Amino acid sequence: MGTRKITRRQAITAASAGALGTFVNWSMPSFGIGTTDQQKLAINGGPKVHPGSWPEWPVWDQTADKGIMEMLHSGRWWRAVGDHIGEFEKKYAELMGVKRCLGMASGSTALMTSMKALGVDAGDEVIVSPFTFIASYNVIFMMKALPVFADTDPETFLIDPSTIESRITERTTAIIPVHIYGLPCDMDSINAIAKKHNLKVIEDACQAWLAEYKGKKTGTFGDAGCYSFHNTKNLPAGEAGAIVSDNDGFMDRCNSIHNCGRPYGSIKRTSSYPIAGTNFRMQQIQAMILLSQMKRIIKDADIRLENAMYLDAKLKEIPGIVPHKLANGATRSAYHLYPFRYKKEEFGDVPRDRFIRALNAEGVPCSSGYGPQNKDGLIEDQLTSKGYKRLFSEARINQWREENVLPGNDQLCNEAVIFYHSMLLGSRSDMEDIVKAITKIYENRAELKA
Ligand SMILES: Cc1ncc(COP(=O)(O)O)c(C=O)c1O
C-alpha cells in the first residue's frame, strides 16, 4: 500500500479495458482537505477528495513461497510431471460447482480450445458480445470463423438476447456471451435461442469468477465456461486460464486438443496423436499461484460485493450517474470492474472524458472502458484478407458490414465509466470518498465546463 504513481499494471488494466481509459497520475501532493462541495475542483487546483492510496493488486501470500521454491528446485515444472495442476483443477471445479475443470495457458486458449472441441471450424460464424476485450472476438478470427456482433443492452452492459436471433445464418455454429466486468448475462434466454437453432454456447467468463445467475456460478450454463487468470484479474496468476463443463466427452476432447492432440480419456489412441491439437498447457507454477490466490477469493468477492452495493445505493442518488442493472435472472456480480453510466445532460453537457479527468484529479482513478470494438480496424483487415475472401462470399461480407450497426453498444461506449476491482477492496471511508468526489464534481459542474 502507500501513495504511488500509476504503474505498468494499471496501464495494462486500462489497455485490457479497451485502451481508451483516461488514467492520470493520482500521486499528487495531499492538501489535507475536508470535502465540502464549496471547494474548488482538484482539476482546477483545488484540494483532492481522496489524497490517499488504493489497495494494491495482486497481493502475494508469502506462505506459498516455500512450496514454490521446492517445486522450482525439483525441476518438475510442466504439466506431466507434477500434481499441482490436478489439485487446482479439482479445487476450481468444486468452487464453480461443476464436474470438471481443465487448466489452460490463458483465457484466450481456453476459448479457442472450447471452440475447436465443439466443432467451430473455418468458414463458420460465431455470435459474440461487442462490449468486451478484444480477445473475445480475436479468438474467433484465430479459428478462421466470422465474429458476428449482437447488440448490447446499455442498462446491463451485456449482450441483448433480443438482438441475437436476427443474426443467425446457416453458418452460425456458436454463441459467445461475455459476462463482462463480472456481470452475468441472461443465460436462460441465450440458451433457449441456442437450443432452438442447434447452436453451442461458450461462456466467456474471463472476467467472471464467482458471479452468479439464478444462484449458480457463471461459466456453468453453456456447453463450456472459459476463465482468465491474467495478472490483473480477481484470481491472478500472471497468465493462465481454465475451461469447465459437466460433459466428460467435451472435456476429454479439450484435454487432448490442449496437449498436442495426445489421447486422453475417451479420445483413444488411433495414432500417437489422434486429434489435431497444439500446446496450450498450464504450468505447475501457475497452478501453485492460483491455489494460493484461491484462499482469498471468496472473502475478496464478498468485500467487493458489499462495497459495490453501497456505491450503487449512493451513486444512483446523484443526477446523471446510473449504476448497472442486473440482467434477467442474474443474482450476483463479480465486479472485475465497477461500472456506471455518466449522463452528460445532467452535468451541464460536460463531456465524459472531462468528468473522468476531474474524478482522477480528485484521487479516484477511473476510465471509460471499452470503445466500439465492432468498428475496430483489425476487423476490416481480416475480412479483406486472402483467407477470408476464400471462406466468405463478397455478398456475405457486405451484409455483415450493413448489419454491423449497434446503437445500444454505441450509446454505452459513450457513457460508461469504470473503477478497477481492487478499489472495491478499500474501506467504507474509501467508498464514501468516491461518492463525495462525484458529488463534488456534480455540484461544481459549472466550474468544470468553464
Ligand atoms: C472478456 C475477456 N475475454 C477473454 C480474455 C482473454 O484472456 P487471456 O488474457 O487470459 O488470454 C480476457 C482477458 O483479458 C477478457 O477480459
The ligand as a Tripos MOL2 file, in Angstrom:
@<TRIPOS>MOLECULE
LIG
   16    16     1     0     0
SMALL
NO_CHARGES

@<TRIPOS>ATOM
      1 C1        -13.5720  -10.7230  -21.5650 C.3       1 LIG1
      2 C2        -12.2530  -11.3960  -21.8260 C.ar      1 LIG1
      3 N1        -12.2110  -12.4260  -22.6760 N.ar      1 LIG1
      4 C3        -11.0670  -13.0750  -22.9240 C.ar      1 LIG1
      5 C4         -9.8880  -12.7080  -22.3190 C.ar      1 LIG1
      6 C5         -8.6370  -13.4480  -22.6580 C.3       1 LIG1
      7 O1         -7.9730  -13.9300  -21.5340 O.3       1 LIG1
      8 P1         -6.3770  -14.0430  -21.5160 P.3       1 LIG1
      9 O2         -5.8090  -12.6670  -21.4650 O.co2     1 LIG1
     10 O3         -6.0880  -14.8190  -20.2720 O.co2     1 LIG1
     11 O4         -5.9880  -14.7620  -22.7440 O.co2     1 LIG1
     12 C6         -9.8780  -11.6450  -21.4240 C.ar      1 LIG1
     13 C7         -8.6210  -11.2270  -20.7700 C.2       1 LIG1
     14 O5         -8.3090  -10.1300  -20.5170 O.2       1 LIG1
     15 C8        -11.0960  -10.9600  -21.1660 C.ar      1 LIG1
     16 O6        -11.1330   -9.9300  -20.3260 O.3       1 LIG1
@<TRIPOS>BOND
     1     1     2 1
     2     2     3 ar
     3     2    15 ar
     4     3     4 ar
     5     4     5 ar
     6     5     6 1
     7     5    12 ar
     8     6     7 1
     9     7     8 1
    10     8     9 2
    11     8    10 1
    12     8    11 1
    13    12    13 1
    14    12    15 ar
    15    13    14 2
    16    15    16 1
@<TRIPOS>SUBSTRUCTURE
     1 LIG1         1 GROUP 0 **** ****
